[in-house]
Amino acid sequence: MRFCRDLVAPVLGLRGGREMLLAIPGVTLWNPQAQKVARSGDLGCTYGIVERRRLGGAAPDSGVYLHVWRRDPGGRWKVALALENPLPKSAGK
């Protein structure tokens, strides 16, 4: 796993990535707009709007996201790539 965020050095490995995710304050909500699965059935994607609601009543941050998924040999779907891009503050209201 490679976890990259603005203004923070990239983190490598599952443990570091988990710690970075837990350090994000508030609640994250993903609102999928669409999903696709390859004909082969082993690769798929979802995309839509992501919203981070901060604790304490601060205005939420909004963005768009793309998640690419792959099916492992046991048939479980696992995230292979997760991208998020923030929306301008005025567009998220």
Buried (B, 14 or more C-beta within 10 A) or exposed (E): EEBEEEEEEEBEEEEBBEEBEEEEEBEBEBEEEEEEBEEEEBBBBBBBBBBBBEEEEEEBBBBBBEBBBBBEEEEEBEEEEBEBEBBEEEEBE
